[in-house]
Amino acid sequence: MYQNQKRDVDRMDPYRPTYLGTYEGTVTVGDKKRRYLVYIPEGARPSTAGVFILPENGKNADDLWRDSWWRMIADTEETKEKLIVFFLEPENGVWDINESYGKPDGDVAYIEQVFLAGSQRTKFCVHEAKFYLTGCREGGVLANMAAMYNPAVWAGVATVGGSQVNEDYRKAAAEDFCTNLDGFTDITHRLNLKKSDIPMPAWVIDDPESPVGTDNGTADYWKHACGITTNGSLTAPDTMTYVRTQEVPYAPNQEKEAFRVCTSAIPGGSADYANLLLRRIWKDFLYRQRRWMSGPGGDLRVTKDPVADLGMEYHCEEIGGWMREWYVYVPEQVKQNPGKPVPLVFAMHGYTCSAEIYCGNSEWYKVADKYGFILVHPTATPGVIPNISIPVGSTDNAATVTYAPLPAWNFMHTFENGPDENEFFRALLEDTCAEHQIDRSRVYITGHSHGSVMTQILAMTMPELFAAAAPCSGVLFQAEHMDVRTLPEIQNRGECEIPIWMFGGEQEPWLLPAVPEIDNATGDSIRIWRGNNHLTPEIPENWEDGWLVNGRWHDLHYAREDGAPMVNYTWVDYMPHATMTEMSFRIWEEFFSKFSRDGKKVLYNAVQ
């Protein structure tokens, strides 16, 4: 019944989906097998959005797939966000809207298991910041219940005629500690966060013609979670919008405009799968915010398309036999002085992601706006890194899987007919310098995760081109597929110092040890970079010396004789495998802005 296909990676169209069409999946809930459907539209890109659809009683996943308009919305989305659609179904045609909180084999557990399955990137890649829930009638009640049970993994919930969540269930969720904090597992409750403390963008659409369609306190629950204390405003003839006005807990990594709850009353709105409202639900509400990792419970921010919202230049050109993609951001203050040479920052995404993703979660464009430099976000080409273990939901849920071909930097030269990344970055630098006035003494590189390794490869093999480097969630990893020390170009590289600032999170021990020691990868990376930058001795005499602690930040700096901090490492308390706006500002203000290059010499200006 369902058509699907698998395609090879096309070097002239590398970002098209490898798997296409509709797939049936099953999950185990207690001792039962339950099914769901996934739809992957043509044009779905890596790290796109995923929307979970829950129907009313009496409807199943096949009905949804056939009769709802969600596939049409996915097919016709005009931006690059051609969403993946998950069609779920009630067991035996009836959702248990009165199930007890935390029931291990109930409907909420089923939704949880489909979420975990949907987080595995074997056929498609939904980015962890872009999971959304929506439901109609009884399915809407379950959508709200699932969002209350595990709030930190969803970026929004919208329900039509399904707002009557059992009061006992709401109270139990509100009083329960939130242990899954979006990449950070707080099993000891050291942050003392309850599930009702986790903000959730929500649109509660009442329908008096639905048997469960009149709000009994669900909207107030979500307003409390978002910290909303003021009256709403009429933003459409049928919609009141409530937005947080108080400062958010983790500014500047969160935006209070994303802490919003909408309420509507639309008689008959839940009829026919709520089809007449679905485009609004997606474009006007769910799409408008993302939950980025970094702070406990994730950092809600408003979605900004790099081109449509930020005015970035989009490039897609053939380089080295591959169509390559990148965005260039030129701040207004730079445009107003086109003849003035300005610094340039390259910022690279991690494995499975894209330039659009790193633009959003790092928010380097805000730093560029404030300080007046040009920013380039490139996208890697798809490749397969086997046996990757990535945490899903929390670090306790890591699973070793083989992913579909997804964007990965080919620094190990292991992808069949893969690109030469050094060639790509040289071409990218020359292209940017030809189109814009760049101060070539002030070119910098940074990146997250897999992009952090790419950053260090460039810093080691082409250091004369860059004034400083800042790899985030990244040291010199020693895993087989990322041990760059074995590469000939690393072993035979020339002598040229380059300042480096490495970052790690306390909550990513599966990837890197937060605290450096002589026999772990973090300590070994510091040793290598101290040697590269001629700091003696290569191994610090005492790893416990020199730490500066400021809130979440634990900084270690090693300077040369003139005070230039040539080797730096920071670990961030309760930080998962992520990056954040505050980190980008620190990198520029405290590090990049202080350095420039004159040939093989690195110049340092502490007051710049």
N, C-alpha and C positions, 0 to 999 in steps of 0.2 A: 504493500500500500504506500509506504513512504519511500520517496526517492532520495538517494544520496550518492555522493561520489568522493573519491580521493584523487588528488592531483599532486604532481610533483611541483617543486618550487621552480618558478619561471624567473630567470635572471632579469628579464625585461619587464616583469610584473611581479616582483618578489613578495609583495604584501597581500596578495589575494589569498583567501582562505585555502588551506590544503584540503580540509574536509568541508563539504558543502551539503546542505539539505537537512533532512529530518532523521534523527536517531532516537531509538528507544533505549531507555536505561532502566535498571532496577536497583533498588537499595534494600538492605535488610534492616527491618525495624522489629526489635525483639526476635521472635521466631518466624516473622512473616516477610515475604517478598512483596515489595510494592513498586509500581512502575511510574515512569514519567516520560515525557518527550522533550527533546531539545531541537530547536530550529536554528540553523546557521545560514544566514542569507548571503547571497553573492555580495562581495564587497566588505564583508566583516573583517576587520583588521585585528592584529594582535592587541591584547589588553583593551578590548572594547567593553561595553556595558552588558550586564546580564539582568534580565527582568523575570522574576518568578510570578506566574499567573495562577491564581487559585479560583476555580469556578464555584458557582452556587451548587447546592445539593442537587443530585439528579443528573449532573453533567460530569463527563470524564475528560481526560486529556485529549482523546480523539475528537470529541465535540468542540473543545476549545481550538484545537489545531485547525479544524475545518471551518468553524462558523464565526470565531472571533476575528477581529481585525488586526490582531497583534502581528501576524506574519506580514500583512500589508504594510504596517507601520515600519517594521524592520527592513523590508525591501525598499521602501521609498524614503527613508531617512536621508535628508539632503546633505548632512555633514558626514564626516568619516565615522561617526558613531552609529554604525549599522549594528544594532544590538542583537545579542544572542537571547532567544526567548525560551524559557523553561515552562512547559505546560504540566501542571500537577493535577492530581485528582483525589477525591475522597474515597476512602475504603468502602466498598459496597454501596457507593453512591451517596453517602451521608458523612459530613464532617461532624466530629464530636466537639461541638462548641462549648460543652460543659465539662470537658475533661479536666482532671486535676492538674495543678501546676507541677511540672517536672515529671509527668508520666513517661516512663522510659520507652514504652512501645506505642505511644499515642500519635496523633496527627502532627503535633509540633515536633516530635522526634523525627517523624517522616520528613518534614520540611528541612530540619537540621541535616539529615543524612543526604538529601538531594543537594543542599548547599555544599556540603563537603565533597560530594561527587563532582559538582559543577566547578569546584575550585581546582580540581586536577586538570592539568592542561594537556591531556592526551590527544584531543581532537580540536580544541578551541581554547582560547585564553580570555577569560573575563578578569579584568584587573580587580584586585581586592578592594579598591576604592569605589567600585561602581556596581555593587549588587543592590538590587531594589526589589521590593515586595509590593504586589497589588492583588486585590481580590474583590469578588462580587458577592454580595449577600453573605451566606454562611462562609464562603471562601474568604470574604473580607474580614470576618471575625477571626478566622484562623491566621490571616496575614498579620493582623494586629497582635494576636497572641504570640506568634513566632517572633515578631519584632520586639515585644516586651521581654521574651525569654532570653534572647541573645542579641541585644541592641547594637553592640559594637561592630557587627559585621555588615549591617545594612546601612545604605546611604539615604534611604527614604522609604516610606510606606504610604500607599494611597489606596483607599477602599471606598467602594460605592455600595451603599445600602448594607453595610456590614460593620456597624460601629458598636454593637451591644456585646462587649466583652464582659464576661462574668465578673462581678465586683470582687469576689474572693480571689479570682485569678490575678486581677490587677493588683490587689493588696499584696499577694504573695510575691509577685514580681518586684513590686516597689520595695519590699523589705529584704529581698535576697541580695547577697553580695554579688557583684559582677566580677567573676574571675577571669573571663575572656575579655581582655581589653584591647582587642585588635592588634594581635601580634605580641602582646604582653600578657603573660599568664600570672595573675596575682592570687595564687592559691592561699597565701597567708593573710590576705586582706590588708596589706601594709598601707595601701592608699585609702582604705576604708570607703570604697566607692560602692554604692548600691546600683542595681540595674536602673532604677528610676533617676539616677544621677547622669546617665548617659543620654545626651541630647539626640533626638530623633526627628528629622523633618517629616511631617505627617500631613496628609490631606484627608480629612474625614468628611465624606460626602454622604449626607443623610438622604434616604429615600423612604418616605412613609409608606410606600407601596411594597417595601420589602419586609418580610417577617422579622428581620433583625436590623432594621434600617434607621432606627432613631437613637441618637447618641445618649448613652447613659453614664457618661463620665470619661469616655476614652479620649476625647479632645483635650479635656483638662489634664489628663495624665500626661499627654505629650507636651502640653504647654509647660507643665512643671518640669519635665525632663529637659526642655530647652531653656529653662530659666526665664520664661516670658512672664512679665509682671504688668504689662501695659495693655490698654485696649487695642483692638485690631482696627484695620481700615478696610474700606470696601475697595478691592482691587479688580473686581469684575462684578457685573450686575448680580451674580449669584454667589459671590465668594468673599468672605472676610479673611484677611491675612493678618497674622500675629507674628511679630518679629522681635527677637531679643534686643533690648536697648542697653542692658548692663554690659560692662566689659566682660569678654570671654575669659575662661581660666588660663588659656595658653596662647595669648597674643604674643607675636604676630602670626602664629601658626594656625590660628582659627579665625574665622570671619563671622561676626555675629549676624550678618545678613543671611547666612545659611542656617541659622537656628530659627526655623520658622514653622508655623503650623497654620494650615488653612482649613476653614470650615465652610461647608455649603449645604443647602437643602434643595434637592432637585427631584421633584416627584417623577417617578418613572425612570429615573436615571440608571437604575440597575437592570432594566429590561434588556434583552438581547445582548448579554455579556457586557453591558455598559459600552457598547461599541461607539455610540455617538460621543462619548467622553474620553475615549482612549488616547486620541492624539493630544488632547489637552493634558491628560494625566502624564503622558511621557514628556512632551516638549515644554509645557508650562510649569511642571512640578518636578518629577523625578530627575530628569536630566540636569536640572539646575543646580544640583549640589553633589559633592563627592566627599567621601570620608577617607582622607589620607591617613596612613599610619604616621605615628611619631609620638603624640601625646597619649596618655591613658584613655582608652576608649575611642581613639582616632581623632583627627582634626577635621571638622566640617568646614568646607570652603565652597564658595560659589564657583560653578563651572565656568571656565573661560576658554573658548575656542581660540587657538593661537592666531588664526587669520581673522575670523569674523569678529572676535571680541578684542583682541590685542593688537591687531594690525601688523602681525609679523609677515615677513616675506616667506613664501613657500617655494622651495626649489626641489625639483626632481629631474636629475640629469644622469646620463650614462658616464660612469667613471670606472675604468678597469674592467669593462665587460659586464657591469651590473648597473641597473638603475638605482641610484642612491638618492636618499631623501634628507633634507635638512631645512630648518627654519632659521631665519635671521631676524633678530629684533633690533631695531634702531630707535632709541628713545627720541622723544620730541626735541629735547634740548640738543641732541646730536644733529637732528635734521635741520635745526635752525642755524647751525654753524657747520655746513657741509665741508668746508675747507680745512677744518681743524682736525689734526690727527688725534684719535682717541684709542684707549685700550680695547682689547678684544678678549672675550672669555668663551672658550669651548666648554660645553656642559653635556656630559654623556649619560644616557639612561642605563638601567640595569637589564639583566637577562629577561626576556619575554616582553619587554616594554617597548617604548618608542619615544621619539622626540616630544610628541604631544604629551605623553605621560610625565616626562621629566620637567617639561615646562610647567605643568600644573603642580607637581608635588614639591619641587624645589623653589619655585617662584623667583628664579634668578632675574626675571624681567623687572621685578620690583626694585631689586638692587641696581640694575642698569638704569632704571628711571631716576633713582635718587642720585647716582654718582656719574652718570653720563658716559657709559661705554657700550660697545656693540656686543651682542650675545649671539652665539650660534649653538643650536641644538640639532645634532645629527641623529639619524636612525640607523641602527645596525641592520644587516641583512639576515634572513632566517637561516638557522642552523640547528642541529640537534646535539645537545650535550647529554650523553646517556647517564642513567642512574642518578638523577638529581634528586636530592632530598630537600623538600621545601616545606616549612611549617604551613599548615592550613588552619586558620582560626586561632591556634595557639601553638606554642612550641611543643606541646605534648602530642600534636597530631601530625607530626612529620611522616611523610610516606615517600618511599623510593619508587619513582615512576620514570618511564621514558616519555618525554614530551613530544608533541607535534613540532615540526620545524617552526621556531619562533625567533625573533630578533636576538642575535648574539654576536658579540664582537669576535672576529676570527683571528684573535691574536696568537692562538696556538697553531694556526694553519692546518686545522684538522677537518674543515668542511670541504667536501668534494667540490672542486672548481670554485672554491670560495674566494672572496676578494682579498686583496692586499690592503690591510687597514692603514699601514704607514703611507702607502701611495694615496689612499683616499684622503687622509688628513693633510698631506702636503698639498694636494689639489684643492681641498677645501680652504686652506689658509690662503693660497694664491688667488683663488676665486674671490674670496671675501676682500682681500687687500686690493684687488683690481676694481671692485665695485664701490669700496668705501675707503675713506681716509683712516688708515690704521697706524697707530704708533707701534711699530714692529718690535720695539724694545719692551713693550708691555702687553705681551700675549700670554694668557694663562689657561690652564686646563684643570677641569674637575669632573667628577662623575661618581655615580652610585653603584655599588655592588659589582656586577660584571663591568660596568662602566668605570669603576674605580681601578680595576685591573688594566683596562685600556688606558686610563690616565697614567698609570705607572709605567706601562710599556712605552708610551710616548715620551714620558719624562726620562726614561733610561736610554732610549734609542735615538731620540731627536732633541736632547735637552737644550741645544743651542737655539732652538726656535721659541722656547718658552721661558718666562721669567719666574714662574712658580707653579706648583701642582698641589691639588687637594683632593685625594681620593676619600670618598665617604662610604662607610660600611665596607672598608677595604684595607687590607694589608697585603703583603705578598703571600698569597695563599699557597699551600703546599699540596692540595689535591691534584691528582694526576692530570685532570683536564684544565687546571689553571696554574700549574707550576711553571711560571714564566722563566725561572732561573735555568731551565734546561734549554732554552732557545739559543741558537748560535748568535743571533743579533744582540742578545743580552750578554752572553759570555764574552763576545768580542767587541763590545761597545767601547767607544773612546772615553777619555777622561773629561768630564765637564760637570761641574756642580750645579744643582738645582734645588731650591728650597722646597720642602714638602711638609704638608700637614695632613696626617691620616686621622680618620674618625672611626669609631666603633660604638656599638650600642651594648648596653648591659644585657639586653634581652636577645642577643643573637649568638649564644655560645655554640650553636650548631654550625656556625660559620667561622667565627673568630673569637678568641679569648679576649674579654674586655680588658683584663689586667695583664700587662706584659710580664713575662718571665723569661729566663735565659733559654728555656727549652720549649717555648711555644711559638706559634707563627707570628704573633704580635711582637714579642721580644726579638725574634729573629729578623723581622722586617725593620725594626728600629736599628738593629745592629748593621744590617746591610746599608740602610740609608745613611747612617753615621759614617760608614766607610766610604760610600760614594761621595759624601760631602766633606771628607777629610777631617772628621772630628775624631779626636783620640781621647781615651781608647775607644775602640769600636763598641765594646760592651760596657755599658755604664757600670760603675763600681757598685752601685746600690740602686735597685729598681724602685725602692721606696722613697728615694730622695727626689725633691724638686716638684712635687705635685702642687698645683694650684686648684682649689676647689671653690666653685661659685655656683651654688644651687645644684642643678643636674650635671653641670659640666666639671669634668676632672681632666685638667690640662697638664701636659708634660712638654717642656720646651728645652731644646738643646741648641745653644748659640755658638757661633764662631767668635773670634776675638773682638770684632767690632760690634757685637751685640745682635747681629742678624740671626734670628731663630731659623736655623737651616733644617732641623729635623724636629717635628712636632707630632704629638699624638694626643688625642682626646677620646675619652669614653664618656658616654652620656647615660646617666641613671635612668632606669626604666624605659630605655629607648629600644624599640624593636628594629628589625631590618628595614630601615627607612631613612629618609632625609627630611629636612624641614626648612621653612623659610628662615628661621632664626640662624640656622647653620650657614645658609648662603650669605646672610649679612655678616656673620662673624668672619667667614673666609675672606670676604672682600675688605671689610673695615680693619681687621687686625692682621691681615696677611698679604693678600694679593696687592693691595694698594701701596704696600711698603717697598715692593721690589720692582726692579727693572733689569734689563740685560744689556750688556755691552760686550758682544762677542761671547767669549767663554767666561767672562766675569759677570757675577751677579752683584748689582748695586743695591744698597739698603738705605732707606730713608725712614727713620723711625717716626718722624712727625708728619709724614704725608697723609 
